[in-house]
């Protein structure tokens, strides 16, 4: 009787190395770490990560979009990754994004903006800001919501109501350190944030990113998100938008995505990914990358070509 073939874990892909690193100076003086990948002068994509994550969360999108000829700009939200902690709040999220856009993009340059979870909330918070209007050609909102985050969360298997809301707030805002990544902590993180079919290497990648987030940052931003109300910002987000959600998302269930799609002035697509949890860019990297790529082709590349053609036509008419 032959021995069963041992299961081979896929070799992890190396972390993308930025071509340039920048520092964006926010309104309160906070220094925001920014990374630029891909060819200089190429169509731009700006990526904002979610709560307890970092630029590493976008590794798959950075690699593939840069290889396709996009310039990918990713930054660490304050207190995350290589950006030092400072005052928290929705206005700070908007200030930081404005600073990144003005630092990494040329005046008037258009880009596709992508936000996951708190990164999507960042786009909503900044929707009425001048830099957003100047630079946002289109947006991708994935695994995010604008309000009632704790009320709608299904992290705890309880009936909706005051008790579930109260206990969920306590769990998400827990002050206990997360400690090292272990088999038990991976299982907990998978249950809370990822779909049941998530590959082990993707669960491990998410666990290492989330566990690297400082406890003080995790707790401070959990309190901001618990009271979040960005419904007005959604109505201000006038750029063409694509909304993506996982049907197995317990943190921001698909009800949030449906509300966003109904409220956004220009929602081009609502995509619900079957069996996918909250960590959509890691769990379903191709689906997220494909939509970012399509937005670049439709609203950045084509717009640049149309603008050049119009300019040439105007010169011929003179």
C-alpha positions, 0 to 999 in steps of 0.5 A: 500500500503506497504512502499518501503524498504529503501536503505541500504548502505553497511557497510564500511570495516575497513582499513587494519592494517599493521603488520609492518611499515618501513621507506625507505631512498631515494637517496636525503634523503627523508623518504618514509613511507612503510607498510607491511601486511600479513605473514612474508616470504610469496610471496611478492607484492609491490604496488605503488599508483597514483597521489593524493592517498595513501596506503589507495587506495589499501585497497581491494587488501591488505586485500584479498592478505594478507588473501591469504597468500601474503606479501603485501608491500605498500608505500606512494609516496613523499608528499602523505599520511605519506610521507613528501613532497620533490623534485618532478620528474620522477627520484625521483619516481624511486629513491623512488621505489628502496629505498622501494624494498631494504628496504622491500625485501631481497637481490635477492628476487623477487616480483610482482610490481603493479602500478596504474596511477602515480604508473605505471609511477613509474615502467616505470621510474625505469625499467632500475634501478638495484633494479628493475632488481633484484626484479621485477618478473612481473608487473601490470600496471593499468590505466596508460600511458607513455606520452601525458597524457594531450593531450589524456585526455578526462576530458573536453568534447571538440574536441581533439586539442590545446584548449582542451590540454591547458584547460585540463592542467589548470584544472588538475593543478588548484591551488584552494584547494579542500575543504571538501568532499561534494555531489557536489565534489563527483559528480565532482570526479566521472565524472572525474575519475570513471565510471558512474556505480561506487557504491556510497560507492566507490566514497566516498572512492576515494573522501576521499583519493583524498581530503586528498592530500595536495594542494601543492603536487597535483599541483607539481605532476600535472606539472611533469605528464603534461610533462611526457615522459617515452616511453623509460622506457617502452621498458626497462621494460622487466619483464612479464607485464599485462596491465589493463584499464577501457573503461570509463577512462577519465584521461588515456583513453584506448589508453594509455594501447594499446600503452603500450601493443604494446611497452612492451617487454613481455606483457602477457595480455591487459585487458579493463574493460567495464564501469570502469573509472580511479580508477580501484583498487577501482572500480573493486577490484576483477579484479585487485586482481585476476591479482596480485594473478595470477602473484604471482602464475605464476612468484613468487611461481612457480619460487621459487618451480622450483628453489628449485627443481633445487637445490635439483636435483643438490645436488642429482647429486653431 
